Amino acid sequence: MLLEKGTQKADEAGLDMYLQASPVGAKLYKKFGFKIVSVEELDLSQYGVDKVDTRTYMKREARGVRQ
């Protein structure tokens, strides 16, 4: 899986990872060690869309040592 490969490479390099996820995606990212940093709700009505969009900002700390 692409996410496994990406987290493995980040761990090998000792790098933290950051991302923005949908509510559904956040559930998957949690399984890979990402933690929620903040959640933002955007009212899209000012753009003519009758919807509130939710963005979840997440971080995963490196689990390896930079080589």
C-alpha positions in Angstrom: 0.0 0.0 0.0 1.3 3.5 -0.9 0.7 4.8 2.6 2.7 2.1 4.2 5.6 2.8 1.8 5.4 6.5 2.5 5.4 6.2 6.3 8.3 3.7 6.1 10.4 6.1 4.1 9.6 9.0 6.4 10.6 6.8 9.4 13.9 5.8 7.8 14.6 9.5 7.2 13.5 10.5 10.7 10.9 12.9 9.2 7.5 13.8 10.7 4.5 13.8 8.3 1.7 16.3 8.0 -1.5 16.1 6.0 -5.0 17.4 5.5 -7.7 14.7 5.5 -11.5 14.4 5.0 -13.4 12.9 7.9 -13.5 9.5 6.2 -9.7 9.7 5.4 -8.8 10.7 8.9 -10.0 7.3 10.1 -7.6 5.5 7.8 -4.7 7.8 8.7 -5.2 7.2 12.4 -4.4 3.5 11.7 -1.0 4.6 10.4 -0.2 6.6 13.5 -1.4 10.1 12.5 -2.9 12.2 15.2 -5.4 15.1 14.8 -3.8 18.5 15.3 -7.0 20.5 14.5 -10.3 20.4 12.7 -11.6 23.3 10.6 -15.2 23.7 9.3 -15.6 25.9 6.2 -19.0 27.3 5.3 -19.1 27.2 1.6 -22.4 29.1 1.2 -20.5 32.3 0.4 -19.3 30.5 -2.7 -22.9 29.5 -3.7 -22.6 25.9 -2.3 -25.0 24.8 0.4 -22.5 22.8 2.4 -20.0 22.9 5.3 -16.7 21.3 4.4 -14.7 19.7 7.2 -10.9 19.6 7.0 -8.9 17.6 9.5 -5.2 18.5 9.9 -3.0 15.6 11.1 0.6 14.9 12.1 2.6 11.7 12.4 5.8 11.8 14.3 8.8 9.9 12.9 9.4 6.5 14.4 12.9 6.1 13.2 16.3 7.7 13.4 17.6 9.9 10.6 20.5 8.2 9.0 
